[in-house]
Amino acid sequence: MAEPILEVSDLQKSFGALKATDGVSLTLMPGEIHALIGPNGAGKSTLIHQIAGSIRPDGGTIRFLGRDMAGMDMAARARAGLGRSFQISSLAPEFSALRNVMLAVQSRQGSSFRFFRPVTGDQSLTGPAMEMLERVGLAARARLPAAELSHGERRQLEIAIALALGSKAFLFDEPMAGMGPEGSKTLTKFLDDLRHEAPILLVEHDMDAVFALADRISVLVYGRIIATGTVDQIRNDPEVRRAYLGEIA
């Protein structure tokens, strides 16, 4: 039987009296899209932040590719292959979409950012960067500053950056946010194909996308996972319908 790519066990996080993460355990298997759903305030983003390394849990373990992530910051986890959809926020918005992805390519090659400017025409950077932009549908916007991209396009750029970093698993927090129906449809198809390259832990409120994509769904309510199962199992779970699905049905 295949081993999990990502394994979260009994994760705990409190903010004062509030238990934001209360004994959460889940796995992400090879080739899988595992969706994490739940009402606003359920603790989904806090959980993603802990897995990515931007919030330190109070207890529990996070193992990625068999390695304990304790003590590893966001950058170290990214280098280990854990791709997150927020890289764009750490880059200068005046950089073009192409240059943002070139930085990721350069980072993967092990070069220092100090030497970026002299090699902006280096085909070893521009070639792979353009390939990633083409994959996410942003090739025509490559020369635009990131600040001038729409919200949906910035999410596409984040995915291109994660791809350029050679991620072995992806953490996507509401990638459909800010996209219209056509954009969501295109991104759904892209994520469906991407799972074959690396598995995805997906936080998403667009239930049409979740039901179309997910192999498994975990439902988080008040920091606890109340159910994990297939799409049909989650749709028909009475507790899930009372806690979450009933309010959006």
N, C-alpha and C positions, 0 to 999 in steps of 0.2 A: 504494500500500500504506500502511496506517495506521502512524503513528509510535508507538513505545512511550510509554506514560504514565510509566513508571519504567524506567530503564536502569542496571543495575549492571555495571561493567566491571573485571575483574581486581582485585577488592577483597582487601586483605591486612590481617590483624590477628594479632599475636603477643603472648602473655603469657609473657615469658621465652623458654624453649625451645619452648613449646607454640604451634603455629600453629593458632589458633582459626578463622581464615578464610584459606584458601590459594588465592588466585587465583579467587575466585568471580565469575562473570558470569551474569546473568539479566535477563530483561525481563518487564514486565507490560504487556499490550496492552489497548486499550479493550474494555470489556465482558467481560473475562476473569476467571476465578478460577484463579490459579496457585498450586498447593499446594507447600509445601516440607516434605518429610518426611525422616526419618532417625532413627537410634538416639539414645538419651540421650547427651549429651556430644558430639554431632556438630558443634555450633556454630550451631544454628538461632537460638537466642535472641540470641547475640552478633551474628549477621548482622542480625537485626531491629533490635537496639539501634543498630547502625551506620547503618542506613537511616533510622531515626527521629531520629538525632542525639544520642543519649545516650552513645555511645561513638565516639571519633574513630578512623577507620581509619588504618593505617600507610601505605597506598598504594591506588591505584585511584581510580575515580570513581563518583559517584552522581549521575545526572541525573534530574530530575523535571519533567515538562512542558517538556523541552528546556533546563532551567536546571540548572547545576552547583550542587550542594548544599554544596560545600566551604565551610567557615567559617560555616555556618548552624546555630544550635543548635536544640533540639527545638521551642521556641516559634515560631521563625521558620519552621521546616518545617511546623508545624501551620497557621500563618497562610497559608502558600503552598498549603495544601490536602491535606497528607499526614496522614491520620487514623490514629491508633494506638489500640489498645484498652486503654490503661493510664491514660487521663486521670483516672479516678476516684481513683487513688492520690495525686494532687496536691491533692485537694479535702478540705475538712473533713468528717469522717465524720458530724458531728452535723447537717449540712445534709440536708434532705429530698431525695429523688430529684428532685422537681420543681425545687427550688432549684438543685441541681447542674446540671441541664440549662438552667435560666434563665441561669446564669452563662455557659454556652457561647453561648447566644443573644445575651446582652449583649456578649460578647467579639466575636462576629461583627459586631454592629452598630457596634462601635468605641467603646463606652462604657467608662468607667473603673469598675472594681469598687468604687471608693470610694463610688459613688453607688447601690450596689445596694439598700441597705436602704430608702430612701424610695420605691423603685419596685417593691416586691415584688408589688403589686397591679396593675401595669401590664400590660394585656392584650397589648401588643406583645411582652412577654416570656413571659407565662404561656400565651398561645395557641399559639405555635410550640413551646414546651417540652412542653406536653401532647400536641401532635400527634406529637412524636418519641417520647414515652413510649407512646402508643397504638400506634405502628408496631412497637415492640419488645415489646409485650404487658405493659407495666408501669403502665398508667394507673391500675389499682386500687391500686397501691402508691405512688402519687405523693407522698403526705404522710408516708410513713415515712422516718426518717433512714436514710442510706445504710448506716450501721453495723448496722442491723437487717435489712438485706436478706440473703438467702442468697448463697452464692458465685456460683451461676448467675445470680441476679438482678442482682448487681453487674456481671457480664459484659454482661448486657443493657443496663444503665445506661451502661456504657462506650460501647456502640454508639450509644445515643441521643445521648450527648454528641458523638461523632464526627459523627453526622448533623447535629446542631445547628450544628456548626462549619462546615458546608458542604464537607466533605472531598471531594476529587476523586479520591482513591484511599485504600484502607484497608489497614492492616497489622494482621492479627489473629493473635495468638499464643495458640493453644489455646483458642478461644472455647467449645468444648464441655466443657472441664474443669469438674467439679463439677456437671454436669447429669445428670439421669436420662434414661432412654430417650425419654420424651415431650418433655422439654425439648430434647434433642438433635434430635429430629425436627422440632420447631417452628423451632428456630434454623436447621437445614439449609434448610428451606423459605424462611425469611427471607433468608438469605445468597444463595440461588439467585435470588431476586428482586432483591436489592440490587446484584448485578453489573451490572444494566442502568442503574443510577444512577452507579456508580463501580466500577472494577475492584478486585479484592481479592488481596493476597498473603497466603496462609493457611498458618500453621504449625499442624499438627493431628496428634494421635496416633490419633484415631478414624478408622480406615481406611474404615469404612463411609461416613462423612461425606465423606472425601476422594474416594473413588471415585464417590460420588453427585454431587459438586460440581465437581471439577476439570476444566478444559479442558486444562491441562497440569500435569505434576508434575515437580519437580526433587528429586533424591535427594541429600542432603548426608551425607557420611561423613568423619569426621576432618577437617572443615573444607574438603573439596573436593566439588564436585558431580560425581557419577560418572555421572549420566544425567539427561536431560530428555526428556519425551515425553508422549504421550497416556496415558490410563488403561491401555489395552490394551498399549501398548508397555512401560510400566513394569511391569505385572503379569507380562509374559512375558520380561523382561530377565534373563538368567541371573546377571549380576553383581549386579543389584539384589536378586534373591532370596537370593543368598548373603550379601550384606552387611546386608540389613534385612528384606525381606518374609518370608523363610524363618523368621525367629525369631518372627513373629507370625501365621503362616499356621495 
